[in-house]
Amino acid sequence: MPAVMSADALKRAVAEAAIAYVQPGEILGVGTGSTANAFIDALASIKGRVRAAVASSEATRKRLEAIGIEVVDLNQVDRISIYVDGADEITPALAMIKGGGGALTREKIVAALADKFICIADASKWVTTLGTFPLPIEVIPMARSMIARELVRMGGSPVYRTGFVTDNGNVILDTYGLHISDPVALEQRLNNLTGVVTNGLFAARPADILLLGSAEGVQTHHRPT
Ligand SMILES: O=C[C@H](O)[C@H](O)[C@H](O)COP(=O)(O)O
């Protein structure tokens, strides 16, 4: 019988598996959250191979700098080889909900420039349908109530993440109950609401590779073509 592994041990296992995708001398994108932090810890052992990194949050920038990796502004680069990040939920199509840590906008921007998005996650994040995890939606502060009313009209139950301000100076509505049968269409529809900066659906640009950690080991899933 496979040994029971803690969530932290699974995060370390997938983080270490992601190191194999780091090519010497390239600029990589680094995500935000506890699994991405495990990846940064793993990067410390090969930091000499990393030319520089683009960070998806101020927290990640500080953590990368603390281990001696140079962090560059996205405006200074025209190509990122890989983007490594966690997820709050991920499906077999490698569509995700992200933003539990509030970094969704910068994560989506850095991921958009990356050749490959490598998602690292423990098995608790694997779902057949997105939406048990409340969908984070970053909104311009003055539009918060207006957007919340629209989300209710769409069948959702938005909860204002009180006391939290994103790195971009905006606020988050964590939205329960949305019916996510077509993640690409819903991502687009939410993007079209005036006042929404970003929503946490990563479906139009899903991950390319998922490294999923379970007691049986790290499984590699490729995005279905
Ligand atoms: O804003 C945060 C990010 O989208 C994270 O990747 C996501 O919340 C997963 O975080 P964790 O690895 O801590 O579960």
The ligand as an SDF file (V2000), in Angstrom:
LIG
                    3D

 14 13  0  0  0  0  0  0  0  0999 V2000
   -3.2630   33.4380   -6.5900 O   0  0  0  0  0  0  0  0  0  0  0  0
   -2.7640   32.3520   -6.3480 C   0  0  0  0  0  0  0  0  0  0  0  0
   -2.5060   31.3010   -7.3230 C   0  0  0  0  0  0  0  0  0  0  0  0
   -3.4200   31.2280   -8.3620 O   0  0  0  0  0  0  0  0  0  0  0  0
   -2.1480   29.9330   -6.7860 C   0  0  0  0  0  0  0  0  0  0  0  0
   -1.4880   29.2660   -7.8090 O   0  0  0  0  0  0  0  0  0  0  0  0
   -3.3020   29.0710   -6.3690 C   0  0  0  0  0  0  0  0  0  0  0  0
   -4.1100   29.7700   -5.4530 O   0  0  0  0  0  0  0  0  0  0  0  0
   -2.8050   27.7590   -5.7400 C   0  0  0  0  0  0  0  0  0  0  0  0
   -2.1390   28.0270   -4.5470 O   0  0  0  0  0  0  0  0  0  0  0  0
   -1.5260   26.8910   -3.6510 P   0  0  0  0  0  0  0  0  0  0  0  0
   -0.3820   26.3170   -4.3840 O   0  0  0  0  0  0  0  0  0  0  0  0
   -1.1150   27.5970   -2.3820 O   0  0  0  0  0  0  0  0  0  0  0  0
   -2.6220   25.8930   -3.3810 O   0  0  0  0  0  0  0  0  0  0  0  0
  1  2  2  0
  2  3  1  0
  3  4  1  0
  3  5  1  0
  5  6  1  0
  5  7  1  0
  7  8  1  0
  7  9  1  0
  9 10  1  0
 10 11  1  0
 11 12  2  0
 11 13  1  0
 11 14  1  0
M  END
$$$$
